[in-house]
Amino acid sequence: PACALGIDLGTTSVKAALVTGTERGLAVAQSCSRETQAHTDSLEAGPQGMEQNVQRIIRALNECLAALPQQQLQRVTHIGISGQMHGVVFWKSDKGCKWTECGTGPAFEPLDVSHLVTWQDGRCSPTFLSSLPLPQSHVSLATGFGCATVYWYLKKSPDFLKAYDAAGTIQDYVVAMLCDLKKPLMSAQNAASWGYFNSRSKSWNTDILKKSGFPVHLLPEVGDPGSIAGRTTRAWHGIPKGVKVGIALGDFQCSVYSCLTERTDAVLNISTSAQLTISMPPGFQPPETPDPSSAVTYFPYFNGDYLAVAASLNGGNVLATFVGMVAQWTEELGLQVQESAIYTRIIQAALAQNHSKLSVHPTIFGERHIPEQLGSVTNVAASELSLGHVTRALCRGIVQNLCSMLPVQRLTDTGVRRILGSGSALARNEVLRQEVERTFPFPVVYGKDVDAAVGAAMVM
């Protein structure tokens, strides 16, 4: 049977999934994931910068594809690619990659390509953002958004931009290399995530951008999510030449697409960051201008629909930071404990601690609608300072922070009847799951295959 290949280029790992049709519907035939270990120092932005090495991301992608069965890759008829939104990578359109032979056939390696400046990048301060022209868009501009990052280079390091003539998200880059696109093509999903994009007219704010000297030649062309960007110009790891490649999609929309079947479902995802999502009714249009203080953003979905999303910057990354802190403290005390062991132990301790009056507001990474607000701990009693108490309160804080952004009343008013829980942090942390079930008065179903790579394949 024919296969669709779905790829997701995530913040910490790359996933590839082969999806095939069966009598019962679509099924995942094979999947593989590899950690990218791509984080790298930012020379220009210093500690505020969050960058990734594109060579390492593509190496992880090549390793994933090499691990999938060759005979199934030969039956691939469509490729769907999703990845982390908001971020930006720059390249030279005629020297974006070089093709080489590897054990499983031809593969490409990045050539004249910058680092990927990710969605987590913090170089654009609130002061810097307020100095930029006001976008004509329903999305408020934030640090880590592609257009904001381009403005930062324009003002702080203009020579950097002169070396490149193309830009896109990391997933747009991969599509451009596979299809040998001279000009990158971007879906409205990724374009909206960059800022300065009007989702109603499906166009960039070129007049506003030109007036302020923005290099508009770097902006990709924009197409509809679900449309075809081109075809593979070469065989790739055994995948035939001439296979259709979809326009690159947002990882968030693909994660939702992989599990959302009913409009009465809400999707709760906690992985590196965290999101709570509901479908807007057909025909809904977002407001013309954003409300910067609103915690809810409207994401373009498929077929002209929108998702209402409370997108928190604080999810599994908060727990990872806490584990890192505990590891650092133990090291400073002259002991060595693996972070993976700490993670297991703190969850065990919290499971034994059913309640904690301790209150942790876990927004250590700020939130897009209130970037200046950081984390806080209140209600501190001497009897509630154990690892179990603190971990329990931290997990509850992560869930309650999301719930404060998209309250239960709004979910009820929209007709939500159940919650689909997904994401790596939720999957591996029973304490988080308990807190979700305490916070929301709906049945919660945990999806095993809620997966952006699978979603990207299903769209195709």
Backbone torsions as a table, in degrees:
resi	resn	phi	psi	omega
1	PRO	NA	152.9	178.9
2	ALA	-68.9	152.5	179.7
3	CYS	-123.4	150.9	165.7
4	ALA	-109.3	136.8	177.7
5	LEU	-100.4	125.3	175.0
6	GLY	-109.9	135.8	179.9
7	ILE	-127.2	136.8	173.6
8	ASP	-127.1	122.4	-179.6
9	LEU	-99.2	91.1	-171.0
10	GLY	-88.6	-178.0	-178.8
11	THR	-69.2	-35.9	-177.4
12	THR	-118.5	-19.8	-178.0
13	SER	-146.8	163.6	174.5
14	VAL	-111.3	137.2	177.6
15	LYS	-124.2	146.5	172.0
16	ALA	-132.9	137.3	-178.9
17	ALA	-136.8	134.5	174.0
18	LEU	-98.8	120.9	-176.9
19	VAL	-114.3	134.2	-178.5
20	THR	-133.6	155.4	-179.6
21	GLY	-82.2	137.0	174.3
22	THR	-128.2	177.8	178.9
23	GLU	-60.9	-29.3	-178.5
24	ARG	-92.5	6.7	-177.3
25	GLY	114.1	-161.2	-176.3
26	LEU	-77.0	144.2	178.5
27	ALA	-139.4	148.9	177.3
28	VAL	-83.2	115.3	-178.8
29	ALA	-80.9	-41.3	-179.4
30	GLN	-152.8	149.9	170.6
31	SER	-149.5	161.3	-176.9
32	CYS	-154.1	142.3	173.6
33	SER	-136.5	151.1	179.6
34	ARG	-137.2	135.2	173.6
35	GLU	-69.9	140.1	-176.5
36	THR	-85.8	-31.4	-174.3
37	GLN	45.6	48.2	-170.5
38	ALA	-99.0	-6.7	-177.4
39	HIS	-59.9	138.2	-177.4
40	THR	-146.0	157.5	-178.4
41	ASP	-69.4	148.1	177.1
42	SER	-98.2	116.1	-178.4
43	LEU	-68.6	-40.0	-175.7
44	GLU	-80.6	-41.9	-170.0
45	ALA	-95.7	-10.0	179.1
46	GLY	67.1	-149.0	-173.9
47	PRO	-64.3	-20.9	178.5
48	GLN	-74.4	-20.6	-175.6
49	GLY	-77.5	146.9	172.8
50	MET	-129.2	105.7	-175.8
51	GLU	-126.3	156.6	176.7
52	GLN	-130.1	147.9	179.9
53	ASN	-83.0	116.4	-174.9
54	VAL	-66.2	-34.9	177.9
55	GLN	-56.5	-41.8	-178.1
56	ARG	-69.9	-36.1	178.0
57	ILE	-63.2	-45.3	-178.3
58	ILE	-69.9	-32.8	176.3
59	ARG	-62.5	-43.7	178.5
60	ALA	-63.3	-38.2	177.5
61	LEU	-62.7	-46.1	179.6
62	ASN	-62.3	-39.1	178.7
63	GLU	-64.2	-40.3	178.2
64	CYS	-59.9	-48.8	-176.0
65	LEU	-68.6	-35.7	179.0
66	ALA	-65.5	-24.6	-178.3
67	ALA	-85.0	-11.9	-179.9
68	LEU	-84.4	151.4	-177.0
69	PRO	-62.3	127.5	-177.9
70	GLN	-56.9	-42.4	-175.4
71	GLN	-65.6	-28.8	177.7
72	GLN	-78.9	-36.9	176.9
73	LEU	-61.3	-33.5	179.8
74	GLN	-67.6	-17.2	-179.3
75	ARG	-99.2	7.0	-179.8
76	VAL	-69.1	129.8	178.7
77	THR	-111.7	-19.7	-179.4
78	HIS	-141.1	146.5	173.7
79	ILE	-123.8	126.5	175.1
80	GLY	-114.1	132.8	-175.1
81	ILE	-127.2	128.1	174.0
82	SER	-123.9	170.8	179.0
83	GLY	-176.3	-179.0	-175.5
84	GLN	-65.0	129.8	-177.9
85	MET	-82.5	176.2	174.7
86	HIS	73.8	-36.7	-173.5
87	GLY	-69.7	168.6	-178.7
88	VAL	-142.2	138.5	172.4
89	VAL	-129.3	144.6	-177.4
90	PHE	-113.6	146.7	176.6
91	TRP	-153.3	167.6	173.7
92	LYS	-92.1	123.9	-169.7
93	SER	-62.1	-29.5	-179.5
94	ASP	-93.8	-6.1	-179.3
95	LYS	-135.2	38.6	-176.7
96	GLY	-72.4	-25.8	-179.0
97	CYS	-159.6	167.5	170.0
98	LYS	-125.2	142.4	-179.9
99	TRP	-95.9	135.1	179.5
100	THR	-133.9	164.3	175.9
101	GLU	-90.6	130.6	171.0
102	CYS	-125.0	-176.8	-173.5
103	GLY	-57.4	-27.0	-176.1
104	THR	-108.2	18.6	179.2
105	GLY	111.6	-170.2	-177.2
106	PRO	-65.2	145.6	175.5
107	ALA	-146.9	157.7	179.3
108	PHE	-109.8	151.1	175.0
109	GLU	-124.5	141.0	179.6
110	PRO	-60.3	146.4	-179.8
111	LEU	-120.0	-95.1	179.8
112	ASP	-87.2	78.0	-174.3
113	VAL	-132.6	136.9	177.8
114	SER	-75.9	177.2	165.5
115	HIS	-65.6	157.5	169.3
116	LEU	-85.2	120.9	172.2
117	VAL	-88.3	114.7	-167.3
118	THR	-85.7	174.1	177.7
119	TRP	-63.3	-19.6	-178.6
120	GLN	-86.4	-0.5	-175.3
121	ASP	-63.1	137.6	-175.6
122	GLY	-117.1	19.5	-173.6
123	ARG	-71.0	-24.7	-177.9
124	CYS	-89.4	100.3	-179.0
125	SER	-70.5	162.3	176.0
126	PRO	-54.9	-36.6	178.3
127	THR	-64.0	-45.0	180.0
128	PHE	-62.4	-45.4	-178.7
129	LEU	-62.4	-37.0	-178.6
130	SER	-72.0	-14.3	177.5
131	SER	-83.8	-9.3	-176.9
132	LEU	-87.0	155.6	178.0
133	PRO	-63.2	151.9	-178.9
134	LEU	-72.5	126.0	179.8
135	PRO	-72.0	154.0	171.0
136	GLN	-101.3	84.0	-170.1
137	SER	-158.2	157.8	177.5
138	HIS	-85.3	-2.6	-177.7
139	VAL	-107.9	129.7	175.4
140	SER	-70.6	142.3	179.1
141	LEU	-74.4	141.4	178.9
142	ALA	-142.3	161.6	175.5
143	THR	-63.0	145.9	-175.4
144	GLY	92.1	-12.9	176.3
145	PHE	-77.3	137.6	-175.5
146	GLY	-47.7	-50.5	-176.9
147	CYS	-66.7	-35.7	178.0
148	ALA	-64.3	-40.7	178.6
149	THR	-64.4	-41.0	177.4
150	VAL	-60.8	-43.8	176.9
151	TYR	-58.4	-39.7	-179.4
152	TRP	-61.9	-45.3	178.0
153	TYR	-63.5	-41.6	-179.1
154	LEU	-56.7	-39.3	-175.2
155	LYS	-91.9	-30.3	-173.5
156	LYS	-104.5	-26.7	-173.9
157	SER	-152.6	62.2	-171.3
158	PRO	-60.8	-28.5	-179.2
159	ASP	-64.6	-28.8	-179.9
160	PHE	-56.2	-44.9	-175.2
161	LEU	-69.1	-26.1	-176.1
162	LYS	-65.6	-20.4	-176.7
163	ALA	-78.3	-9.0	-172.6
164	TYR	-129.3	153.4	176.9
165	ASP	-127.3	8.1	178.9
166	ALA	-143.7	150.6	178.6
167	ALA	-151.7	156.9	177.8
168	GLY	-178.5	-176.2	170.6
169	THR	-75.6	171.1	179.3
170	ILE	-61.9	-34.5	179.9
171	GLN	-72.5	-32.0	175.6
172	ASP	-65.8	-38.0	179.0
173	TYR	-60.5	-46.4	-177.9
174	VAL	-63.7	-42.7	178.1
175	VAL	-61.3	-43.5	-179.5
176	ALA	-61.9	-38.4	-179.9
177	MET	-70.2	-42.9	-178.2
178	LEU	-64.8	-37.4	-175.0
179	CYS	-100.5	1.5	-177.8
180	ASP	51.8	50.4	179.6
181	LEU	-78.1	128.7	178.2
182	LYS	-72.0	-34.4	177.4
183	LYS	-122.0	126.4	-178.7
184	PRO	-59.5	149.1	177.6
185	LEU	-119.1	133.2	-172.9
186	MET	-127.8	143.1	176.5
187	SER	-78.8	157.9	177.1
188	ALA	-59.0	-26.4	177.8
189	GLN	-62.1	-50.2	-179.4
190	ASN	-71.7	-35.5	-179.7
191	ALA	-62.6	-43.7	179.2
192	ALA	-61.2	-32.6	-177.5
193	SER	-75.2	-11.4	179.5
194	TRP	-87.8	-19.2	-173.0
195	GLY	87.2	163.7	179.7
196	TYR	57.2	35.0	177.1
197	PHE	-129.9	129.2	179.7
198	ASN	-94.9	110.3	-175.7
199	SER	-69.6	-25.2	179.6
200	ARG	-71.1	-47.3	-178.6
201	SER	-89.5	-4.5	-178.1
202	LYS	54.0	46.4	-178.0
203	SER	-144.5	152.6	174.8
204	TRP	-69.8	154.8	174.9
205	ASN	-80.1	60.8	-170.6
206	THR	-60.7	-37.6	-178.9
207	ASP	-63.0	-47.2	179.9
208	ILE	-61.8	-44.4	-177.0
209	LEU	-67.3	-43.2	-179.0
210	LYS	-60.5	-41.8	-177.7
211	LYS	-58.0	-30.6	-177.1
212	SER	-99.1	12.0	174.8
213	GLY	81.2	13.3	179.8
214	PHE	-64.9	136.7	-179.3
215	PRO	-74.9	80.6	-172.8
216	VAL	-64.2	-16.9	178.6
217	HIS	-66.4	-16.5	178.5
218	LEU	-81.3	-14.9	-177.0
219	LEU	-71.8	130.9	177.7
220	PRO	-69.6	162.1	168.1
221	GLU	-73.7	155.5	-173.8
222	VAL	-120.2	136.9	177.7
223	GLY	-132.8	176.3	-177.6
224	ASP	-79.1	138.0	174.4
225	PRO	-61.5	135.4	-177.1
226	GLY	99.6	-10.1	179.0
227	SER	-88.4	168.6	-176.8
228	ILE	-91.7	131.2	179.0
229	ALA	-86.5	-30.1	-177.9
230	GLY	167.6	-161.9	177.7
231	ARG	-128.3	154.2	179.1
232	THR	-61.7	132.6	-177.3
233	THR	-88.8	-10.3	177.4
234	ARG	-143.0	165.2	168.4
235	ALA	-66.2	151.1	-175.9
236	TRP	-144.0	108.6	-178.3
237	HIS	51.7	38.4	179.2
238	GLY	89.8	-12.2	175.1
239	ILE	-74.3	131.7	-174.7
240	PRO	-63.7	156.0	170.1
241	LYS	-66.4	146.7	175.9
242	GLY	88.0	8.2	178.5
243	VAL	-76.1	140.8	-179.4
244	LYS	-68.7	136.6	177.3
245	VAL	-120.4	124.6	-179.9
246	GLY	-74.1	156.1	172.9
247	ILE	-60.8	139.4	-174.1
248	ALA	-64.4	143.1	-172.9
249	LEU	-117.6	166.6	175.1
250	GLY	-76.5	136.6	179.6
251	ASP	-61.2	-34.4	-177.7
252	PHE	-64.9	-49.2	-179.5
253	GLN	-61.1	-37.5	180.0
254	CYS	-70.1	-37.0	175.8
255	SER	-59.9	-44.8	180.0
256	VAL	-64.9	-42.8	-177.3
257	TYR	-61.6	-31.6	-177.1
258	SER	-70.2	-16.1	-176.0
259	CYS	-131.1	-20.6	-172.5
260	LEU	-83.1	111.5	178.7
261	THR	-112.1	-26.8	-177.4
262	GLU	-115.2	139.5	176.2
263	ARG	-66.7	-16.1	-179.7
264	THR	-87.5	3.5	175.9
265	ASP	-93.4	143.4	166.8
266	ALA	-107.7	147.0	178.5
267	VAL	-111.1	126.3	176.9
268	LEU	-113.2	118.2	-178.2
269	ASN	-120.9	124.8	172.9
270	ILE	-126.0	104.4	171.2
271	SER	-123.9	-122.0	177.8
272	THR	-59.5	-51.8	173.0
273	SER	-106.5	-165.7	-177.3
274	ALA	-143.8	144.3	179.0
275	GLN	-141.0	145.3	170.5
276	LEU	-124.3	127.6	-168.3
277	THR	-132.7	140.5	170.2
278	ILE	-132.0	153.9	176.6
279	SER	-80.2	136.2	172.6
280	MET	-84.8	152.6	-178.9
281	PRO	-60.6	152.4	177.9
282	PRO	-54.9	141.2	179.3
283	GLY	88.5	-9.8	179.4
284	PHE	-60.9	137.6	172.6
285	GLN	-122.8	135.9	179.0
286	PRO	-68.4	160.8	178.3
287	PRO	-61.3	155.9	-178.8
288	GLU	-62.8	-38.5	-178.2
289	THR	-123.5	149.7	-176.8
290	PRO	-77.7	156.7	168.7
291	ASP	-102.9	103.5	-172.8
292	PRO	-59.8	-22.8	-177.6
293	SER	-90.3	-2.7	-178.7
294	SER	-79.5	136.1	179.6
295	ALA	-83.2	-9.4	-176.9
296	VAL	-104.6	130.1	176.9
297	THR	-113.8	149.9	177.3
298	TYR	-104.2	117.7	-177.8
299	PHE	-98.9	130.7	171.2
300	PRO	-59.7	135.5	-177.8
301	TYR	-111.5	-124.2	178.2
302	PHE	-120.8	154.4	177.3
303	ASN	55.7	36.6	176.1
304	GLY	78.9	1.2	179.0
305	ASP	-82.4	165.6	177.7
306	TYR	-129.0	151.3	170.3
307	LEU	-107.4	138.9	169.0
308	ALA	-91.7	124.4	-170.8
309	VAL	-129.1	126.1	164.5
310	ALA	-93.1	104.1	-175.9
311	ALA	-104.6	104.2	-179.0
312	SER	-91.5	141.0	176.2
313	LEU	-81.3	-2.9	-173.7
314	ASN	-118.4	106.1	179.6
315	GLY	-140.1	-122.3	178.1
316	GLY	-61.1	-25.3	178.7
317	ASN	-62.9	-29.2	178.1
318	VAL	-68.2	-45.6	177.2
319	LEU	-62.7	-40.4	178.6
320	ALA	-62.0	-39.0	178.6
321	THR	-66.1	-40.9	178.7
322	PHE	-62.5	-45.8	178.2
323	VAL	-60.9	-42.8	177.6
324	GLY	-60.5	-39.2	179.1
325	MET	-64.7	-45.7	178.9
326	VAL	-60.9	-42.5	179.2
327	ALA	-61.6	-42.0	-179.5
328	GLN	-65.8	-42.1	178.4
329	TRP	-61.1	-45.3	-178.9
330	THR	-64.2	-36.5	178.8
331	GLU	-65.6	-40.7	179.2
332	GLU	-66.6	-22.6	176.7
333	LEU	-87.8	3.4	176.0
334	GLY	88.8	17.4	-179.9
335	LEU	-116.9	158.7	178.7
336	GLN	-123.0	117.6	175.1
337	VAL	-130.8	131.3	178.0
338	GLN	-64.6	140.9	179.7
339	GLU	-60.2	-36.0	-179.7
340	SER	-63.4	-36.5	178.5
341	ALA	-68.4	-38.8	178.7
342	ILE	-62.2	-44.0	-178.3
343	TYR	-58.7	-47.0	179.5
344	THR	-60.9	-43.8	-175.9
345	ARG	-66.9	-42.1	-176.5
346	ILE	-67.1	-34.7	178.1
347	ILE	-67.7	-42.5	176.7
348	GLN	-59.2	-43.9	-179.2
349	ALA	-63.1	-40.7	-179.0
350	ALA	-70.6	-33.1	177.7
351	LEU	-64.9	-31.4	178.5
352	ALA	-78.0	-13.2	-176.0
353	GLN	-112.7	89.4	-170.5
354	ASN	-66.5	-34.4	-177.3
355	HIS	-130.8	152.9	173.1
356	SER	-148.2	129.5	176.8
357	LYS	-78.4	-15.2	178.5
358	LEU	-57.2	138.2	-178.8
359	SER	-119.6	117.9	178.9
360	VAL	-111.9	121.4	171.2
361	HIS	-97.8	106.4	-161.4
362	PRO	-90.6	22.8	-171.7
363	THR	-81.5	58.8	-177.8
364	ILE	-71.8	-17.4	177.4
365	PHE	-101.4	13.2	-175.7
366	GLY	68.6	-176.9	170.6
367	GLU	-136.8	151.8	-175.2
368	ARG	-58.7	-35.4	-177.2
369	HIS	-83.7	-15.7	173.0
370	ILE	-142.1	72.4	-173.0
371	PRO	-62.0	-25.3	-175.8
372	GLU	-81.3	-14.3	-178.6
373	GLN	-79.5	125.6	178.2
374	LEU	-109.6	-171.9	-176.0
375	GLY	-77.8	162.8	175.8
376	SER	-153.8	155.3	176.4
377	VAL	-125.7	126.9	179.5
378	THR	-131.1	175.8	-179.3
379	ASN	60.4	40.1	-175.6
380	VAL	-83.7	115.2	175.3
381	ALA	-114.2	148.8	-177.6
382	ALA	-57.8	-29.4	-176.7
383	SER	-82.0	-3.6	-173.9
384	GLU	-123.2	42.9	-177.5
385	LEU	-112.2	10.2	178.2
386	SER	-70.4	162.3	176.4
387	LEU	-57.6	-38.1	179.9
388	GLY	-62.5	-47.1	178.6
389	HIS	-60.7	-47.2	-175.0
390	VAL	-66.3	-43.7	-179.3
391	THR	-65.0	-43.5	178.2
392	ARG	-58.5	-46.5	-178.9
393	ALA	-66.3	-35.5	179.7
394	LEU	-66.4	-45.3	179.0
395	CYS	-63.0	-43.0	178.5
396	ARG	-62.3	-40.3	-179.7
397	GLY	-61.5	-40.0	179.4
398	ILE	-61.7	-44.5	-178.6
399	VAL	-70.4	-43.1	-177.6
400	GLN	-69.2	-30.8	175.9
401	ASN	-61.9	-44.9	176.9
402	LEU	-61.1	-43.8	-177.6
403	CYS	-65.5	-32.2	178.2
404	SER	-69.2	-26.1	-179.2
405	MET	-78.6	-36.9	178.4
406	LEU	-133.9	85.2	-168.5
407	PRO	-65.0	157.8	-179.7
408	VAL	-53.9	-40.0	-177.9
409	GLN	-59.8	-40.5	179.9
410	ARG	-68.1	-38.4	176.8
411	LEU	-60.2	-45.8	179.9
412	THR	-62.3	-44.9	-179.6
413	ASP	-61.2	-31.7	-178.9
414	THR	-81.3	-8.3	178.1
415	GLY	95.0	16.6	-180.0
416	VAL	-65.0	135.1	-179.9
417	ARG	-117.6	-21.6	176.2
418	ARG	-154.5	165.7	-179.7
419	ILE	-117.5	132.7	173.7
420	LEU	-99.2	117.4	-177.6
421	GLY	-96.1	134.1	-178.4
422	SER	-147.9	173.3	175.6
423	GLY	106.9	149.0	-173.8
424	SER	-62.8	-39.5	-177.9
425	ALA	-66.2	-39.1	179.8
426	LEU	-69.9	-37.0	-177.6
427	ALA	-66.0	-37.0	-172.8
428	ARG	-99.8	2.6	-173.0
429	ASN	-129.6	100.0	-177.3
430	GLU	-65.4	-29.3	179.7
431	VAL	-64.5	-43.4	176.6
432	LEU	-58.9	-43.2	-178.9
433	ARG	-62.6	-42.4	178.0
434	GLN	-59.8	-42.1	-177.9
435	GLU	-69.2	-34.0	175.3
436	VAL	-61.0	-45.8	-176.9
437	GLU	-69.2	-27.0	176.3
438	ARG	-77.1	-32.6	-172.0
439	THR	-82.2	-37.5	-173.2
440	PHE	-108.0	130.6	-177.4
441	PRO	-86.6	38.7	179.1
442	PHE	-126.3	155.9	171.0
443	PRO	-61.8	141.4	179.1
444	VAL	-114.6	127.7	178.2
445	VAL	-113.6	127.9	179.9
446	TYR	-95.4	124.1	-176.4
447	GLY	-95.2	128.4	178.8
448	LYS	-75.5	-35.2	-171.9
449	ASP	-107.0	30.0	175.2
450	VAL	-77.5	108.9	-161.5
451	ASP	-155.8	124.9	-178.1
452	ALA	-63.3	-36.6	179.9
453	ALA	-63.7	-42.2	178.6
454	VAL	-66.0	-42.7	177.7
455	GLY	-59.1	-42.8	-179.8
456	ALA	-63.1	-37.3	177.2
457	ALA	-68.9	-39.6	-177.8
458	MET	-66.1	-36.5	178.9
459	VAL	-60.2	-37.4	-178.8
460	MET	-75.1	NA	NA
